[in-house]
Amino acid sequence: MARCAFKPLFERQAQTEKIRSVQGMLQRFRTLFNLPSTICESSSKGEHDLAIREYKKAIAKATIGHLCSLQKQQSFWAEIGTEEIVNEIRKRPS
């Protein structure tokens, strides 16, 4: 009887824990998700060194174990479009 009464509470608690876990993951990868806009903004201001530095920092963060396989890394960078942005920056005259 008590289990039936508290079941919705336990289900909500489990759902809350899942949401917190996802929120923590999003927070950890915030730099990666914001990378395309950060690079574009830095580039448009002429701060190409900052754009490249942010890109390198993100690559280092991504390769430290979270996106360990090369195939996963390539897929991730292709999906957020960062490689194209960095290549465009490299082609611009300094």
SULSULPE-V442017 format. One line per field, one symbol per residue. ss: DSSP state (H for helix, E for strand, C for the rest). phi: phi as a letter, one per 40 degrees, with the letter a starting at -180 (. if undefined). psi: psi as a letter, one per 40 degrees, with the letter a starting at -180 (. if undefined). A space follows every 10 residues. Layout:
ss=???
phi=???
psi=???
//
This chain:
ss=CHHHHHHHHH HHHHHHHHHH HHHHHHHHCH HHHHHHHHHH HHHHCCCHHH HHHHHHHHHH HHHCCCCCCH HHHHHHHHHH CHHHHHHHHH HCCC
phi=.cccccddcc cccccccccc cccccccccd dcccddcccc cccccgcccc cccccccccc cccchcbccd cccccccccc gcdccccccc cccc
psi=dddddedddd dddddddddd dddddddded dddedddddd ddddeegddd dddddddddd ddeeedgdid ddddddddde eddddddddd dii.
//
